[in-house]
Amino acid sequence: MNWADFTAAEPAFARTVEERFGAFRHHVLATVRQDGSPRLSGLEVRFHDGELWLGMMPDSLKARDLLRDPRFALHANPGEGTAMAGGDVRIGGRAFEVGAGPVKDGYVKEVEPPEPFHLFRTELTEVVRTFVEDDRYLVVQVWKPGEPVRTLRRT
């Protein structure tokens, strides 16, 4: 499922997640290194044309990781202090490179990224939001493809 599918299934949740990522420019991407250990890297993301796009410099380690193993986790920048307006948000999934052609050309025309670059479209496997409600509850919302949002509250 792509971003448009998630948005159609859970529009309010998707809007909250997109706003949370839109609050800051840089976020944290986790990929899988060749030896199986995690790699954390800074990354800019873009929601465009029903997709969550990951763009990165050519031959970067994170791009090589994704080309070898498409699994990723993406964590929204928590921002300054401890307020985390909108909560703590993360997205898990798989990323697949988009080669030269009309899709990448359209992205380049709209976004004007520095070239050359790797462009990955994403398939979502999980979206999670964690926030504090009424200064009393820790609330965790979890969405997975084909399932409704599951909400857990802890005191």
Secondary structure, 3 states (H helix, E strand, C coil): CCHHHHHHHCHHHHHHHHHHHHCCCCEEEEEECCCCCEEEEEECEEEECCEEEEEECCCCHHHHHHHHCCEEEEECCCCCCCCCCCCEEEEEEEEEECCCCHHHHHHHHHHCCCCCCEEEEEEEEEEEEEEEECCCEEEEEEECCCCCCEEEEEC
